[in-house]
Amino acid sequence: MFLPYKILIAYMENGKDKMYEVRNVYFRIGIVLGMLAAVITIVYFTPMPEEYFLSCDRPCHHLDWPMICRVKMKIEILQYQTVFCENCSSNSTSCRSICLRNRLHSTITTNNQIPGPALHVCQNDIIVVDVLNAIPGKSLTLHWRGQPQNEMPLMDGVPMITQCSIPGYTTFQYKFRVTSPGTHIWHAHSGSDIADGVFGALVVRQPHKFDFHKKFYDYDLKEHTLVISEGGDENSIKNHYSPRALMINGASSNSGKETHTFTVKQGKRYRFRVAYVGGLFNCPVQISLDNHILKIVSLDGNPVLPFEASSIDLMKGERVDFIVNAKVNEGSHLLRITSLLCYESVREVNALVKYNNGEATGNENKKLSNPSYIRPSATISAQEQRNFSTRPCESKVGHLCVETAKSASKMPAQLKTERVDRKIYLAINRNTDAGGNQKQLLSTSRVYSMNNITFVYPSSPLLSQYEDIPGNLKCNLYRKPSSCLNDTTCPCVHIEEIPTGSSVEVTIIDQVGDSKENVFHLHGYHFYVVGSTNLEKSMELENIKELDSKGKLFKRNLESPVLKDTIRIPKYGAVSFRFIADNPGIY
């Protein structure tokens, strides 16, 4: 007789459970809706950053979150009229000769300026650059020299290797994380576009806590960044390029009226960052500061153990950081940039380093109306008088070579062994005409090659469409298309395949000898320069391999070699460098 009661209690308990379940569902839905409302409220009332030119120039701290730095670059042709002769006297012959050359000029600018906008960011920031090519009928790409692009090899900026070229009146977006700190540059990949003015500084600072050289300087001002370039009378689009002057940050002091002034305070130490983008010519430059010794702390963005020099020689594409100790008496001192080897007369651009009792304020453009206040260059003692050159050579008293520099980072143990996993020899040579008339070829055109292979750009980007390239167009020293077997030089897509993670040594040899030196830049990597020699004459590749196998080519430095991404190859010289192939991609 108690059964109905028990059933009733069971039904009541089941009803309560269902009510609790419904309440729990509503409660959970309420929590989700509340969180969603909070997120929408925060997003709505949070001020959004500007679409373009969000500056990431700030003190870098190791606890800060990375920033997204968005920039718009508009590349276009600018026409202008020279005004060099506006203050000429009627009897000034030299000035009249300049005036006779006055005409409408044109150049290529980025955001209506040369150099283009300087990017000052912190390590691990994300850069987003919208490039608008506003030049009709011309395509280009931008390369970010010094950034290995570990995460985004598609952003390396090499036409038909990592991307298609940017056609006229179209926009392309570069987006990547800046992982390599130091002084770097961005520039058009084409040498002629660099000569026309498509370049700028890319400075990636580290948090002060991780800066290897923080104890050597007091100030690292963005105003103390110098981009050196060659100026021309016409842009290369019209095929009339002639070097007119050297320039610092787009300004030349050839007229003797204007230059940059860098202000320093006595007793303080300042870090100067210098990048040489060059032009159409392989003209090295020399940097010196009157009455001061320069403490070199970085090469190609890579820290080195500090050493001192009275002057520094750079080749195009190279960068150097040095410390100026403002301990000389007050006054103004000439910072001299002198072009070497290329011209019959010396080409020079000067700036001023001015002592100021007040706080350092950076730099300003100033007319040198009274140059008498510039302190004359004092004689530097013989012990301090030494030139540093990034050129591989034999160091001697008063002259230091790139082998003198020692990397602040230890060379990986995998690269310290005598043998490496992959050894590559690349001999720079040049075509001759069918009759072997070398003299006639020199007077007309020069078609260079490596291992007698002239690189031909593929029809599709290799990185994204590798399989679209026909197999008979891919080649290297040991695998050439059948159409090239009987030819001295083979035009094809030269590819050296390297297994990921392997240790690699590359030896580059100059067999041509028709210039003082060549410049080699490796994308995607920094490398250790382990050896170099001057052969003094052209040698066959097989003979060089034999000398190297016997250990007679040069002695390798496997203890503390310098770390770079750009190296100079001397006339009839050979240079070897090593790296670990840990950055997959096509470079």
Secondary structure, 3 states (H helix, E strand, C coil): CCHHHHHHHHHHHHHHHHHHHHHHHHHHHHHHHHHHHHHHHHHHHCCCCCCCCCCCCCCCCCCCCCCEEEEEEEEEEEEEECCCCCCCCCCCHHHHHHHHCCCEEEEEEECCECCCCCEEEECCCEEEEEEEECCCCCCECEEEECCCCCCCHHHCCCECCCECCECCCEEEEEEEECCCCEEEEEEECCHHHHHHCCEEEEEEECCHHHCCCHHHCCECCHHHEEEEEEEECCCHHHCCCCEEEEEECCECCCCCCEEEEEEECCCCEEEEEEEEEECCCCCCEEEEECCCCEEEEEECCEEEEEEEECEEEECCCCEEEEEEECCCCCCEEEEEEEECCCCCCCCEEEEEEEECCCCCCEEEEEECCCHHHECCCCCCCCCCCCEEECCCCCCECCEECHHHCCECCCCCHHHCCCCCCEEEEEEEEECCCCCCCHHHHHHHCCCEEECCEEECCCCCCCCCCHHHCCHHHEEECCECCHHHCCCCCEEEEECCCCCCCCEEEEEEEECCCCCCEEEEECCCCCEEEEEEEECCCCCCHHHHHHHHHCCCCCCCCCCCCCEECEEEEECCEEEEEEEECCCCCCC
